[in-house]
Amino acid sequence: MREKELIIFRGFEDGGLLRDMTWLMENYENEYYNEEDRAALLYECIHRLIEMGGSYGFYGNLWHCYLTNLLVGNENSYSMMCEIRGEIKGTVNQAVLHDIRIFREFFDYDFAPMAERLHAPEIRWVLDYESDGQKSRIYTGEICRRICELARRLAESGTPEHMKAILTRFYGDYGTGKFGLHKAFRIVHDEAGVRVEPIRNIAHVRLSDLVGYEIAKKKLTDNTEAFVEGRRANNCLLYGDAGTGKSSSIKGIVNEYYDRGLRIIEIYKHQFRDLNEVISQIKYRNYKFIIYMDDLSFEEFETEYKYLKAVIEGGLEKKPDNVLIYATSNRRHLVRERFSDRQEREDDLHKGDTVQEKVSLSERFGERIYFGAPDKKEFQQIVRTLAQRAGIDMPEDQLLAEANKWELSHGGLSGRTAQQFIDYLLGTGCARFGFVSAAPNSQTAERQGDYDENICGH
């Protein structure tokens, strides 16, 4: 086998298993090495493949899934040029085809002689693996299914040329590497530097889960739609009362537009110094990135907002066209203001400049969308809708009466309060109130596990 002869596809994140399997393919009959050691290495590889199947949620031929995951996850000159755009031209195609011929050998390898020689019939388990149905801890269910289906198609492709065409089409449709396989990311700054790492478990919130706020949602989707389509779009600030769905709307946006190349990177105030480095890592990728700042606000003594102003608009380097900044806040102007800012003070020669300094940050968000607390009627409609989605069968007058009691002692009228009330009923309300939970529909069942994400206001 020719694993060391690969030209384009190198530096795999999980390439150790490939090296061990390649060694076994070349040496399982070599009497120079102890047979027990060879068998032990094979069983170790079987173990790693089964563990991978459990972690990733893979099924079918786990060896093929592993190889496919290497091809899909490898960020190289070819895969990164093909992402979103599709097939490209040039000499690089010859080098890629050279590598694909090697992977074709891996896909076609017959493990039967190895299993017989090393007395390891258990290898058949990883060649036809049935998943236990548990969710992947690495990928979303959708991505997991895509990789398993791609593994099947690559195995059946027949020729290296056909195999290359299938893989290239996948890069064009879904991308490559961490940005192709994940939708949300966080920033990590350690001894190795600044890295953008995937968030592997996010709430599968849709904008339709947020009851009401149709005008606000329309403004947000219109701005995001323009951004995804490559038209001019604005940085966006969602502000207003607590628990009204600002953060949930952002989560819903990335879920809605993920298939069209939208990705989101979450950043906190103490990481603003890393913004330029993060932008430099993503500005040449063929995705659209939202840099997301949740619950953004600054006290007077916090000066990070001055740095953020320059990054958003005002620095010498132009912000890339594939990057927007979305933020949520309870404050309209983000920076704490006082009445004394607008009054004459002995130590402030230009009081107007003080005011402008504090409001100028929010003004750099071209789209400012208000989320206000619902009134009593709107709150009750949210409760009705959430109860119906959760399959709660309870007399409406009793449901609303209990909801009114709940909101009086749990933060007032908001979507978050309504969701917390429904969660309470789902957890303990059956015994106390005597209602029964109706059989949820398929949509409810799919999202049942996401209720604790406060989908109507986080």
VOFI-935969 format. One record per residue (C-alpha): residue in one letter; x, y, z. Coordinates in nm, 3 decimals. Example, Ala and Ser with C-alpha at 12.3 -4.5 7.8 and 13.67 -1.06 7.14 Angstrom:
! residues 2
('A' (1.230 -0.450 0.780))
('S' (1.367 -0.106 0.714))
//
This chain:
! residues 458
('M' (0.000 0.000 0.000))
('R' (0.116 0.354 -0.080))
('E' (0.002 0.575 0.206))
('K' (0.336 0.760 0.213))
('E' (0.308 0.843 -0.158))
('L' (0.007 1.074 -0.110))
('I' (0.070 1.422 -0.251))
('I' (-0.235 1.642 -0.186))
('F' (-0.415 1.453 0.089))
('R' (-0.170 1.467 0.379))
('G' (-0.159 1.577 0.740))
('F' (-0.480 1.400 0.844))
('E' (-0.609 1.494 1.187))
('D' (-0.678 1.127 1.264))
('G' (-0.421 0.964 1.037))
('G' (-0.274 0.722 1.292))
('L' (-0.531 0.456 1.217))
('L' (-0.455 0.479 0.845))
('R' (-0.083 0.430 0.911))
('D' (-0.147 0.126 1.131))
('M' (-0.388 -0.034 0.887))
('T' (-0.148 0.031 0.599))
('W' (0.132 -0.135 0.795))
('L' (-0.088 -0.439 0.858))
('M' (-0.183 -0.462 0.491))
('E' (0.186 -0.471 0.401))
('N' (0.312 -0.692 0.687))
('Y' (0.036 -0.919 0.817))
('E' (0.215 -1.216 0.652))
('N' (0.566 -1.101 0.742))
('E' (0.716 -1.366 0.973))
('Y' (0.979 -1.116 1.085))
('Y' (0.722 -0.971 1.321))
('N' (0.564 -1.163 1.606))
('E' (0.221 -1.294 1.505))
('E' (0.069 -1.202 1.841))
('D' (0.186 -0.843 1.794))
('R' (0.037 -0.832 1.446))
('A' (-0.293 -0.970 1.573))
('A' (-0.291 -0.732 1.868))
('L' (-0.248 -0.434 1.633))
('L' (-0.537 -0.556 1.417))
('Y' (-0.764 -0.586 1.721))
('E' (-0.654 -0.239 1.828))
('C' (-0.759 -0.107 1.486))
('I' (-1.095 -0.285 1.513))
('H' (-1.142 -0.123 1.853))
('R' (-1.066 0.222 1.716))
('L' (-1.306 0.178 1.425))
('I' (-1.590 0.070 1.655))
('E' (-1.517 0.358 1.892))
('M' (-1.525 0.589 1.592))
('G' (-1.860 0.442 1.490))
('G' (-2.002 0.520 1.832))
('S' (-1.857 0.871 1.854))
('Y' (-1.940 0.978 1.499))
('G' (-2.263 0.782 1.462))
('F' (-2.130 0.603 1.153))
('Y' (-2.285 0.282 1.021))
('G' (-2.228 0.036 0.739))
('N' (-1.865 -0.022 0.642))
('L' (-1.673 0.167 0.912))
('W' (-1.344 0.134 0.723))
('H' (-1.500 0.312 0.427))
('C' (-1.657 0.571 0.657))
('Y' (-1.318 0.636 0.814))
('L' (-1.149 0.682 0.477))
('T' (-1.432 0.908 0.360))
('N' (-1.408 1.118 0.674))
('L' (-1.036 1.167 0.606))
('L' (-1.109 1.286 0.252))
('V' (-1.392 1.515 0.356))
('G' (-1.215 1.666 0.654))
('N' (-0.876 1.729 0.493))
('E' (-0.825 2.098 0.415))
('N' (-0.583 2.115 0.125))
('S' (-0.532 2.331 -0.183))
('Y' (-0.773 2.126 -0.391))
('S' (-1.059 2.076 -0.145))
('M' (-1.051 2.441 -0.036))
('M' (-1.060 2.565 -0.396))
('C' (-1.350 2.332 -0.474))
('E' (-1.561 2.420 -0.171))
('I' (-1.878 2.598 -0.272))
('R' (-1.743 2.663 -0.628))
('G' (-1.718 2.301 -0.743))
('E' (-1.479 2.153 -0.997))
('I' (-1.166 2.351 -1.090))
('K' (-0.907 2.324 -1.367))
('G' (-0.530 2.286 -1.364))
('T' (-0.246 2.044 -1.298))
('V' (-0.362 1.992 -0.940))
('N' (-0.628 1.757 -1.078))
('Q' (-0.357 1.514 -1.187))
('A' (-0.207 1.512 -0.838))
('V' (-0.552 1.460 -0.686))
('L' (-0.623 1.172 -0.920))
('H' (-0.290 1.017 -0.817))
('D' (-0.404 1.028 -0.454))
('I' (-0.751 0.900 -0.535))
('R' (-0.600 0.594 -0.702))
('I' (-0.425 0.518 -0.372))
('F' (-0.749 0.563 -0.178))
('R' (-0.921 0.341 -0.434))
('E' (-0.682 0.064 -0.326))
('F' (-0.775 0.124 0.037))
('F' (-1.146 0.109 -0.044))
('D' (-1.109 -0.213 -0.246))
('Y' (-0.885 -0.394 0.000))
('D' (-0.999 -0.748 0.085))
('F' (-0.957 -0.810 0.459))
('A' (-1.048 -1.180 0.441))
('P' (-0.690 -1.313 0.401))
('M' (-0.567 -1.090 0.684))
('A' (-0.848 -1.200 0.914))
('E' (-0.777 -1.566 0.837))
('R' (-0.400 -1.537 0.881))
('L' (-0.424 -1.348 1.213))
('H' (-0.726 -1.545 1.337))
('A' (-0.941 -1.233 1.372))
('P' (-1.285 -1.308 1.223))
('E' (-1.424 -1.017 1.430))
('I' (-1.309 -0.775 1.163))
('R' (-1.635 -0.853 0.984))
('W' (-1.815 -0.645 1.249))
('V' (-1.659 -0.320 1.129))
('L' (-1.726 -0.403 0.764))
('D' (-2.102 -0.421 0.821))
('Y' (-2.171 -0.220 1.134))
('E' (-2.517 -0.153 1.268))
('S' (-2.544 0.171 1.466))
('D' (-2.715 0.176 1.802))
('G' (-2.912 0.480 1.690))
('Q' (-2.744 0.719 1.933))
('K' (-2.671 1.073 1.816))
('S' (-2.322 1.153 1.696))
('R' (-2.109 1.338 1.951))
('I' (-1.901 1.488 1.668))
('Y' (-2.139 1.572 1.382))
('T' (-2.501 1.661 1.342))
('G' (-2.723 1.374 1.230))
('E' (-2.744 1.529 0.885))
('I' (-2.367 1.545 0.837))
('C' (-2.326 1.191 0.970))
('R' (-2.576 1.060 0.715))
('R' (-2.405 1.253 0.436))
('I' (-2.066 1.099 0.514))
('C' (-2.206 0.745 0.539))
('E' (-2.388 0.789 0.210))
('L' (-2.077 0.937 0.048))
('A' (-1.874 0.639 0.174))
('R' (-2.119 0.403 0.004))
('R' (-2.108 0.598 -0.321))
('L' (-1.727 0.616 -0.323))
('A' (-1.703 0.241 -0.261))
('E' (-1.939 0.173 -0.553))
('S' (-1.779 0.429 -0.787))
('G' (-1.571 0.171 -0.971))
('T' (-1.297 0.390 -1.116))
('P' (-1.067 0.653 -0.963))
('E' (-1.200 0.910 -1.211))
('H' (-1.559 0.850 -1.105))
('M' (-1.453 0.850 -0.741))
('K' (-1.279 1.186 -0.785))
('A' (-1.587 1.335 -0.953))
('I' (-1.813 1.226 -0.665))
('L' (-1.577 1.368 -0.405))
('T' (-1.534 1.696 -0.594))
('R' (-1.911 1.735 -0.617))
('F' (-1.934 1.684 -0.241))
('Y' (-1.676 1.960 -0.183))
('G' (-1.877 2.191 -0.407))
('D' (-2.205 2.116 -0.232))
('Y' (-2.095 2.104 0.131))
('G' (-1.736 2.228 0.159))
('T' (-1.442 2.072 0.337))
('G' (-1.275 2.057 0.677))
('K' (-1.419 2.200 0.994))
('F' (-1.601 2.482 0.818))
('G' (-1.764 2.240 0.577))
('L' (-1.877 1.993 0.841))
('H' (-1.984 2.223 1.125))
('K' (-2.202 2.530 1.151))
('A' (-2.096 2.695 1.477))
('F' (-1.753 2.772 1.623))
('R' (-1.577 2.922 1.924))
('I' (-1.238 3.089 1.961))
('V' (-0.958 2.925 2.157))
('H' (-0.638 3.110 2.247))
('D' (-0.364 2.899 2.404))
('E' (0.008 2.834 2.370))
('A' (-0.045 2.721 2.011))
('G' (-0.205 3.053 1.917))
('V' (-0.556 3.155 1.814))
('R' (-0.777 2.879 1.674))
('V' (-1.134 2.856 1.554))
('E' (-1.280 2.531 1.687))
('P' (-1.619 2.368 1.620))
('I' (-1.903 2.373 1.868))
('R' (-2.023 2.017 1.828))
('N' (-2.357 2.033 2.007))
('I' (-2.583 2.328 1.935))
('A' (-2.957 2.375 1.962))
('H' (-3.146 2.296 1.643))
('V' (-3.359 2.607 1.668))
('R' (-3.561 2.737 1.375))
('L' (-3.698 3.087 1.341))
('S' (-4.045 2.933 1.325))
('D' (-3.991 2.815 1.683))
('L' (-3.996 3.178 1.798))
('V' (-4.359 3.277 1.848))
('G' (-4.440 3.628 1.732))
('Y' (-4.186 3.900 1.647))
('E' (-4.263 3.863 1.278))
('I' (-4.141 4.213 1.184))
('A' (-3.814 4.166 1.375))
('K' (-3.756 3.824 1.221))
('K' (-3.829 3.960 0.873))
('K' (-3.566 4.234 0.913))
('L' (-3.313 3.978 1.033))
('T' (-3.380 3.730 0.754))
('D' (-3.378 4.001 0.485))
('N' (-3.037 4.123 0.599))
('T' (-2.900 3.768 0.622))
('E' (-3.048 3.672 0.286))
('A' (-2.868 3.964 0.121))
('F' (-2.543 3.863 0.292))
('V' (-2.566 3.499 0.185))
('E' (-2.647 3.598 -0.174))
('G' (-2.340 3.823 -0.191))
('R' (-2.532 4.152 -0.184))
('R' (-2.456 4.440 0.051))
('A' (-2.566 4.375 0.409))
('N' (-2.525 4.544 0.746))
('N' (-2.383 4.446 1.079))
('C' (-2.682 4.370 1.297))
('L' (-2.768 4.454 1.659))
('L' (-3.063 4.280 1.824))
('Y' (-3.155 4.472 2.137))
('G' (-3.443 4.489 2.382))
('D' (-3.593 4.320 2.685))
('A' (-3.449 4.006 2.838))
('G' (-3.590 3.670 2.733))
('T' (-3.753 3.791 2.413))
('G' (-3.572 3.566 2.164))
('K' (-3.274 3.768 2.048))
('S' (-3.018 3.490 2.089))
('S' (-3.261 3.226 1.967))
('S' (-3.314 3.428 1.650))
('I' (-2.940 3.421 1.579))
('K' (-2.932 3.043 1.636))
('G' (-3.230 3.008 1.406))
('I' (-3.058 3.210 1.135))
('V' (-2.750 2.989 1.122))
('N' (-2.967 2.676 1.110))
('E' (-3.179 2.822 0.829))
('Y' (-2.885 2.926 0.611))
('Y' (-2.625 2.661 0.694))
('D' (-2.683 2.473 0.369))
('R' (-2.614 2.794 0.177))
('G' (-2.269 2.839 0.328))
('L' (-2.344 3.044 0.641))
('R' (-2.129 2.979 0.949))
('I' (-2.126 3.146 1.292))
('I' (-1.833 3.215 1.525))
('E' (-1.908 3.306 1.886))
('I' (-1.675 3.550 2.060))
('Y' (-1.665 3.708 2.405))
('K' (-1.546 4.049 2.519))
('H' (-1.215 3.926 2.655))
('Q' (-1.137 3.777 2.311))
('F' (-1.177 4.098 2.110))
('R' (-0.798 4.123 2.087))
('D' (-0.810 3.805 1.875))
('L' (-1.061 3.939 1.623))
('N' (-0.808 4.042 1.361))
('E' (-0.640 3.701 1.376))
('V' (-0.976 3.523 1.345))
('I' (-1.076 3.735 1.047))
('S' (-0.743 3.664 0.878))
('Q' (-0.815 3.290 0.906))
('I' (-1.160 3.308 0.746))
('K' (-1.148 3.595 0.497))
('Y' (-1.037 3.379 0.204))
('R' (-1.275 3.091 0.267))
('N' (-1.577 3.049 0.044))
('Y' (-1.826 3.072 0.327))
('K' (-2.019 3.357 0.483))
('F' (-1.928 3.411 0.847))
('I' (-2.129 3.579 1.121))
('I' (-1.914 3.680 1.417))
('Y' (-2.162 3.655 1.703))
('M' (-2.147 3.850 2.028))
('D' (-2.414 3.754 2.279))
('D' (-2.537 3.983 2.556))
('L' (-2.296 4.257 2.452))
('S' (-2.267 4.557 2.684))
('F' (-1.992 4.761 2.846))
('E' (-1.952 4.945 3.172))
('E' (-1.774 5.279 3.179))
('F' (-1.448 5.129 3.297))
('E' (-1.444 4.868 3.016))
('T' (-1.257 5.000 2.714))
('E' (-1.282 4.698 2.483))
('Y' (-1.566 4.869 2.297))
('K' (-1.317 5.119 2.151))
('Y' (-1.121 4.834 1.995))
('L' (-1.441 4.676 1.864))
('K' (-1.537 5.004 1.695))
('A' (-1.220 4.997 1.487))
('V' (-1.273 4.635 1.387))
('I' (-1.635 4.689 1.282))
('E' (-1.572 5.006 1.088))
('G' (-1.289 5.254 1.104))
('G' (-0.967 5.057 1.084))
('L' (-0.733 5.084 0.787))
('E' (-0.799 4.726 0.674))
('K' (-1.135 4.677 0.506))
('K' (-1.360 4.421 0.668))
('P' (-1.388 4.119 0.436))
('D' (-1.706 4.085 0.232))
('N' (-1.770 3.739 0.377))
('V' (-1.782 3.860 0.738))
('L' (-2.062 4.033 0.931))
('I' (-2.098 4.102 1.301))
('Y' (-2.425 4.017 1.478))
('A' (-2.471 4.109 1.843))
('T' (-2.745 4.088 2.103))
('S' (-2.784 4.322 2.397))
('N' (-3.036 4.451 2.647))
('R' (-2.890 4.799 2.593))
('R' (-2.972 5.005 2.290))
('H' (-2.640 5.192 2.300))
('L' (-2.431 4.904 2.443))
('V' (-2.218 5.130 2.666))
('R' (-2.357 5.236 3.003))
('E' (-2.480 5.594 2.998))
('R' (-2.559 5.835 3.282))
('F' (-2.757 6.156 3.300))
('S' (-2.439 6.319 3.419))
('D' (-2.290 6.255 3.073))
('R' (-2.529 6.517 2.935))
('Q' (-2.473 6.769 3.215))
('E' (-2.198 7.023 3.258))
('R' (-1.906 6.884 3.455))
('E' (-1.601 7.073 3.566))
('D' (-1.364 6.802 3.442))
('D' (-1.522 6.756 3.097))
('L' (-1.463 7.035 2.847))
('H' (-1.672 6.877 2.573))
('K' (-1.974 6.696 2.714))
('G' (-2.111 6.637 2.364))
('D' (-1.802 6.439 2.273))
('T' (-1.854 6.217 2.577))
('V' (-2.205 6.131 2.465))
('Q' (-2.101 6.067 2.106))
('E' (-1.816 5.844 2.216))
('K' (-2.063 5.618 2.395))
('V' (-2.333 5.596 2.127))
('S' (-2.096 5.563 1.831))
('L' (-2.047 5.188 1.878))
('S' (-2.414 5.097 1.835))
('E' (-2.436 5.331 1.536))
('R' (-2.183 5.113 1.355))
('F' (-2.448 4.842 1.339))
('G' (-2.640 4.941 1.028))
('E' (-2.936 4.719 1.119))
('R' (-3.076 4.765 1.470))
('I' (-3.373 4.542 1.553))
('Y' (-3.586 4.583 1.865))
('F' (-3.729 4.288 2.060))
('G' (-3.979 4.409 2.320))
('A' (-4.146 4.216 2.599))
('P' (-4.487 4.072 2.501))
('D' (-4.807 4.202 2.654))
('K' (-5.040 3.971 2.845))
('K' (-5.230 3.862 2.533))
('E' (-4.912 3.788 2.340))
('F' (-4.765 3.601 2.637))
('Q' (-5.070 3.378 2.656))
('Q' (-5.049 3.305 2.284))
('I' (-4.687 3.199 2.329))
('V' (-4.791 2.965 2.611))
('R' (-5.069 2.813 2.398))
('T' (-4.836 2.754 2.105))
('L' (-4.558 2.600 2.313))
('A' (-4.802 2.377 2.500))
('Q' (-4.942 2.250 2.171))
('R' (-4.592 2.179 2.035))
('A' (-4.501 1.993 2.353))
('G' (-4.812 1.774 2.331))
('I' (-4.962 1.906 2.657))
('D' (-5.332 1.820 2.689))
('M' (-5.464 2.059 2.951))
('P' (-5.777 2.279 2.968))
('E' (-5.687 2.618 2.827))
('D' (-5.828 2.820 3.115))
('Q' (-5.627 2.613 3.362))
('L' (-5.313 2.634 3.145))
('L' (-5.332 3.013 3.120))
('A' (-5.416 3.057 3.488))
('E' (-5.111 2.857 3.590))
('A' (-4.899 3.045 3.335))
('N' (-5.009 3.377 3.485))
('K' (-4.914 3.258 3.832))
('W' (-4.578 3.139 3.700))
('E' (-4.481 3.463 3.530))
('L' (-4.557 3.670 3.841))
('S' (-4.282 3.492 4.031))
('H' (-4.046 3.403 3.747))
('G' (-3.932 3.717 3.570))
('G' (-4.248 3.860 3.418))
('L' (-4.384 3.846 3.066))
('S' (-4.136 3.704 2.815))
('G' (-4.091 3.414 2.577))
('R' (-3.825 3.272 2.806))
('T' (-4.065 3.270 3.101))
('A' (-4.326 3.095 2.886))
('Q' (-4.075 2.828 2.782))
('Q' (-3.963 2.776 3.142))
('F' (-4.326 2.729 3.243))
('I' (-4.375 2.464 2.974))
('D' (-4.053 2.291 3.081))
('Y' (-4.185 2.292 3.437))
('L' (-4.509 2.128 3.329))
('L' (-4.321 1.867 3.128))
('G' (-4.099 1.790 3.426))
('T' (-4.334 1.798 3.724))
('G' (-4.670 1.933 3.613))
('C' (-4.825 1.597 3.527))
('A' (-4.844 1.487 3.888))
('R' (-4.950 1.824 4.021))
('F' (-5.205 1.935 3.762))
('G' (-5.329 1.600 3.640))
('F' (-5.285 1.658 3.266))
('V' (-5.169 1.396 3.022))
('S' (-4.914 1.446 2.752))
('A' (-5.049 1.375 2.407))
('A' (-4.841 1.181 2.159))
('P' (-4.616 1.442 1.999))
('N' (-4.604 1.475 1.625))
('S' (-4.281 1.403 1.439))
('Q' (-4.173 1.767 1.446))
('T' (-4.229 1.785 1.822))
('A' (-4.042 1.459 1.879))
('E' (-3.746 1.580 1.676))
('R' (-3.717 1.896 1.882))
('Q' (-3.810 1.753 2.222))
('G' (-3.445 1.741 2.319))
('D' (-3.398 2.106 2.234))
('Y' (-3.661 2.249 2.470))
('D' (-3.404 2.316 2.740))
('E' (-3.235 2.563 2.505))
('N' (-3.513 2.817 2.578))
('I' (-3.612 2.840 2.215))
('C' (-3.851 3.127 2.272))
('G' (-3.603 3.353 2.441))
('H' (-3.248 3.304 2.552))
//
